[in-house]
C-alpha cells in the first residue's frame, strides 16, 4: 500500500510551508507515499525560492488527479479558494489564518470521504486563525467537530512516552477549573480507546497524572485527587470497564511512561504534558488526532513566526510525522482488511 497523504500548506506566516516543502522534495519520501499539498502554488514557489529548497510544484484540478501524480513528477498542489496572503511573514494576520484553516478543512474532509488515507498537518498560528474569525482552540478541535465525535483528543508521542492531554489550548486557570469527575471519566475512555484503535494495543496500561505536588499527598497539598480524579477513574471503570492507575505523582509518572511502564499517560493540562515530551527532543515527537475517523499526524512544534524564512527551521520533525503517517495508514489498512 502506498498511502495518499493530504498535506495542508500550514500557516504561510510561519515555518510550516518550508518544512513541508523540504521534506516533500526528498525522493525517498515521494517513493513511500502519494502526497497532495493543499495550498497556493505561487506562494509555495516563492517560499521555496526564499529558503533555497529545490523543488518543483504543479497545480492539479482535484484530489484524484493529484494522487495519480507519479513519484518523480512535480509535487501536486490543489489550489485553495481563499486569496493568496499578501501580508509579510512573521507577524500574525487574518490572511494567514483564513488560508491555513481552509487548507485544514479541505484535507480533513478528504480523509472523511476516504479520498485520502491520512492527513499530515504543519503547524498553524492560533492568533492568525482567531484574527480570521475562527474560534477553534487548535487543529484538534477542527478535526473533532468535522468528525462529529462526542469524544476526541490529542495523543502526543515521543518514544515510549504517549500522553493524552485532558485539556488542550486554554489558560491554566481555565484548565484547572474545567476538571471534574465526568470529564476525567471521559478522558480515561478516550485514552483506552485511542490505545486500542490507533496504537493497536489490546490491553493498554493507562495512568492518570495527579494535579498537585506529590499527587496531593493525602490531601496535604490539595484535595482534587481524592474528590475529582480518583472518582473519575472509578466512574470510568464502573461505566466502561476500563482499569486505570492513579492519580500518580506528576513528577514521576512521565519518567515511568518514557521508560515503558505505561502505554498512555493522561495529563491534566497542556504544559504538564509537553514539558517532559519536549525535553526528550523534538525530532521524533508528534501528535495524533484520536476519537474520530481521521488519521491525522502533526509535528510537535508551532508555527515559529520568529524564524520563518531564516533557514533555521528544522524539517526533521515533519519528516518523522510523514513517516509515522505512512506506518499508521498501513496498520489501519491491515486492521480493516483482516
N, C-alpha and C positions, 0 to 999 in steps of 0.2 A: 504493500500500500504506500503510495506517495501522497501525503496529506495536502489538502488545499488549505492554505493559511490566509485568512483575511487580516490585513495589517493596516489599521488607520495610520495616517501620517504623523499623528501626535500633534503637539502644540507647536506651531510654526515660530513662536517666540522663544522657544527653548531648544534643548538638545535632542528631543525625540526624533525629529526627521533625520538629523545627521547620523545618529547611531543606527537607525533602521537602514539607511542607505549604505552605510559602511558594511553592515552585516550582510545585506542582500547582494552586495557586489561580489561576494565570495562564491567562487564556483562550487566549492564543496557544500555550501548551504543550498544553492539552487538545485544541486543534484539530488537532495534529500526531500525536497518539498516543492509545492507549486504556490509561490506567494503572489498575492494581489494587493497592491497598495491602494488605499482609498485616500485620495488627496488631490492636490493641484500640481499638475505636471510642471508648469512654468516655475512655480515656487520651489519645487523639489530640485529641479535642474539648477536653479540659482544657488540653492544651499549646497548642492554637491560641488559646484564650481568654487564657492567660497571656502569650502572645507578641504578642497583638493581630493575629493573622492572620485575615482574613475569609475563611472557607472553610466550605462545607457538606459533611458526610460522611453516607454512608448504608451500613448493613450489608447485605451480599449473602450468599446461601447458598452460592455456589460460584463458581469462576472463570468459567465460561461466562456466567453472569448478570452478573458484574462487568464483563467485557469488552464486553458488549452495552449497557452504560450510555452514554447519549449525552453529547456533549462539554459540554452546558450543564446537565446534571443534577448533583446532589451527587456528590462523589468516592466511588467504591465502596471499601469495606473488607471484606475477608474475615476474619472474627474468628478469632483464634488459639485453640487449645485450652488453652494454658497460662494460669494465673491472671494477672489484671491485677496488675502490680507495685504494691506499696504503699510501697516504700522511697522515701526522699527523693532527688531527683535530685542529681547532682554527686558522689556517693560510690559506689564500686564495690559491687555487691551481686549475689548469685546470682540474685535475681528478674529483674534486668535481663538477665543473661547467658542465662538459660533461655528467656525470651521472644524475645530477639534471634536466638538460634540456631534456634529453631523457625521463625521467620519466614523466615530464610535457607534452611533446608532445604525448606520448602514452596515457596518461589519457585523454587529450583533444580530441584526435581522437576517443577514445571510446565513449565519450559523443556525439560527432558529428554524429557518426554512430548509436546512440541510443542503444549502448551496456552498457551504464551507465546512471543513472538518474542525477547525479551531480558529480562534482569534488571538493574535498576539499584539498587545497594546503598548506602544510607547507612552511615556507619561504625558499627562496634560496638566495645565496650571489651574488650580481651583479658583483663584481670583479672576482670571480671564474668563473662565466658564461662568462665574457669577455675574461679571460685568455684561455678559451676553444675555443675561436673563434666565439662565439655568440654575436652579437652586439645589442641584444634586450635591451630596456631600463628597462624592467621588465617583469613579467609574463603576465601582461595585454596585452602587445604587442604581445606576443606569441599567446595568445588566439584570439586576434583580427585578426591577419594575417591568422591563421588557418581557422577562420570563413569566411574570405574573405569579411569582413564587411566594407562598406565605412565609417562608423562612429561607434566608440566603445569607451568605457571608463571604469573608475573605480569609483564605488559608495562606499564611506566609511561611515560606520554607527556605531553609538553609542547611544543607547536610541532613543530619538526622533530626534536627530541631524543626518541628512543624507546629505553627501556632495559629489558632483561631482567635480573632480579636472580637470580643463581645460587643465593644462599642468602638466605632472606627473614627472618622474625622469629625471630632467635636471638641469643644473646650473641656478641659479636665474636670472642672466643677460640674458641667453638664453630664459628663460621662459617669462620674461617681453618683450623681443624683438620679440617673436613669436605671441604676442597677436595682432590680427587685426580683422576687422569687420566681415568678413566671418567666421573666426574661432570662434568668440563669438556666432554668429548665429547658427553654427553647435553644439556648446556645449549646447546651450539652447535647441535645438532639442533633443539631446541625453538625457538631464535631464528629459524632459517631457515624452519621450518615455520610459525611464527606470522606471519612476514613475508609468506609466500605465502598462507596460508589466511585470516588475519584482516585484514591490511593490503592484500592484493591485489597485492603486489609480486612479480613473477615471478622476477627475478634479484636478490635483495637483497644489498646491501653490508653485511656484518656484521663487526664487530670486537670482539675481546675485550680488556677493560682489564687492565692488569697489576696486581699486588698491591702491589709495593714501590715506593718513590720511584724515579722515572726508569725504571720497569719493571725494576728490579734493576740497571740499568747494567752489564750483562755479568757479573753475579754479585757486584759490589761491595757491593750493598745487599740481598742475598738471592738465593737460587737457585730459588725457586718458579717463576719464569718459564721457566727452562730445563729444570727437572726435572718440572714438572707441567703448566704452562699450554701451552707450545708442543707437548709430546707429545699433550695433549688435543685441540688444534687439528688436529694431523696425523692423529690417530686418527679424528676426525670426517670428515676429507676422504677417508681411505682406506676407511672403512666406509660412508659415506653420500654421498660426492661433494660435500660442502659446502665451498666455499672461504671461509676466514675469515681476516681480518687480525689481527695482534697477536702476542704481548701488547703493547699500546700503552701509552705513558706516561699514567698515570691523570690527571695534572693538565692534560693537553691534549686527550685523546680525547673528553671530554664537550663541550668547546667545539666541536670538529670536528663532533660529532653535531648540536649545536644549529645549526650553520651549514649542515647538509645534506650533509656529506661522507659520512656513514654512515646507512643506513636503520635499523639496530639496533646499539646498543652493549650488550655483555654486561658487567654489573658483577658483582663478586665478593661484595659484601656490601651490606646494606641502605643504610647511610648513604653509601657510595661512590656509590650511585645517586641517593638522594633529596636530598642537599645541593645538587648542581647543578640538579636538576629543580625544587626549590622556590625556589631563587634566581631562577629565571626567572618567578616569580609563580604564584599558585595558581588564578586564575580559569579558566584553560584547561588545567589539569593534571588528568589522570585515569589510571586504571589499567584494564587489560583482563585477564580470565582467558584464558589460552591453553593449548592442548593438550587440549581437551575439546570436547564438542558444545554447550556452553552459551555463549551470548554474554552476558557479564557486564561491566558498566561500573560504575566507582565513582569518586567524587572522591578526590583525593589529600590527605585530611586525616583526622584522628582524631575520636573522639567528643567531645573538648573538654569534659570534665565541668566544668572551671573557669568556663566562660562560658555554660553551659546556662541558658536562660530569662532571660538578661540583655539580650537584644536585640542582642548583639554578633556573633552568628553570621552569617557571610556566605553567602547561599544561592547565589551565582553559580557556584561550582564544581560544585554539584549540578545546576544548570540546564544547565551545559555538558556534564555527563555524560549527562543526558537527551538533549541534542542529538546527542551522539556515538552513543548507543544507537540513536536513530532513523535516523541515516545508515548506521550499520553494519548494522542489520537490513535496510534497503532494499538495501544492497550484497550481503548474504548471499542475500537473496531473488532478486536478479538473477543471481547466480552459480549458484544452484540451478536456475533456470528456463532458463538458457542451454544 
